[in-house]
């Protein structure tokens, strides 16, 4: 059972599941309201899932600063309801978390044992969700990831394509560093772990980091997006890009300056290698080109400030 089936990762899970012979049930938020414990219990009784993947989240980082109640209702209370129900039903919970549970201070890749310390309401709500899962005693995989983009939903790649189409120049933050991660690859590894659980009846449970390989700034990410999009034909002409500091681009919520996740534990435990983000970006943009998503008809009403 997939919660958040209309999001970036949720849609990718649904698309890939059939090719793996996995039956996915993805109730709408009207059918399954994770902020309501009774709704969660009813869904598990109705669908009898073997496993739950929670891809649902409140991801408006700036919005969370003024709507903390909603952010915690979804990212903390909702996760608690899923975890308690999963434990009661004796099934595992896979949950997607974020680099925002960390402070963003430092310059070394962040391991799973690194002290948490979110600097935003969004990060605090996601950390509360992680803690709720641990407290529930449910068997779980918490997958922390970063800078997610893909074919679906609101994300930085789509934002850059829109701005590249509409603006002659753009200013992009150059002092926040992280690892772009393709939503389709996150979905793929989650489904692989689903298959292993069904086959073996167990997994090495816990918290893991998974992101694209190698780090970059938002500015470097944008440059690569425009370069590849132009070569592939998704964008007719790249805008001029200017690097700016975080101080020059103030937002209501703080963003971690350092979001480079160390994925060695995930790779060594599961034997799954993380993938270079530039190669993954090429896959994504190639799919956009194949689907006719070119600069002449792309309409993506997304603000950079909305991006987690």
Order of alpha helices (4+ residues) and beta strands (2+ residues): beta-alpha-alpha-beta-alpha-alpha-alpha-beta-alpha-beta-beta-alpha-beta-beta-beta-alpha-beta-beta-alpha-beta-beta-alpha-alpha
